[in-house]
Amino acid sequence: MEEEIKIIIEKNKSNISEQELLNQLSKYSKLDVENALNDLVSNKKIEKFLSRGIYKYRIIKLSQEDSQSLIHNLIIQSDVQGMSLNELKSKTNLPQAMVNKCIKNLEHALLIKTVKSHKNNQKLLISYDKTPSEEITGGKWFSAGDIDEQFVNEVLKVIDLYITNKSRNSLVRISLLPTIRDIHEFISNSKITSIILDESDIKLLLNIMVAEGSIQEIEKDGKYFYKKFKI
């Protein structure tokens, strides 16, 4: 409803009374319209003013400095999740040209930066000193929003070789097969990468190898062991 109210006020050149708004929003109750108007006033999206004894409403036009400050604060509040351009436009109700100009100024001042989400390649704006969440970047296996295939394949090869060596004896006891912890320690000690990987990163690759039928996951006494299918 708030967007409808702002559109109606804009169409009436920011000079419309509450009663006129109620007439055009007759599908809503008077209380709902009044609550929406109060929210818009509180959020400084519109202002209420007295004209010839009648209270009217108009859109608040922000200066470039105020617009830039508003955009910057919204991006700060988004923290490590960042904010899309569409979200900014929706929350600020600023013209596209103004939003673009403010973003350009903030980027030039090194106050914000643009990152790409690995999920949908959507560009997100985030504070310059913030590191985007792994939900955005995709974690250690992604670079600039795209999967780092070379890095992934290198680690997969090392894991495959390690599990293969531990599975050479067909009669090897399950308890002697490598666990996630064993594999993680081996990768960490091998120094194949300067990127610090944790067990959850290794688990992700192990799940891929199991799904592809390259290795077998065996559960025993609440622990998971890994064995090469064919040697």
Order of alpha helices (4+ residues) and beta strands (2+ residues): alpha-beta-alpha-alpha-beta-beta-alpha-beta-alpha-alpha-beta-beta-alpha-beta-beta-alpha-alpha-alpha-beta-beta
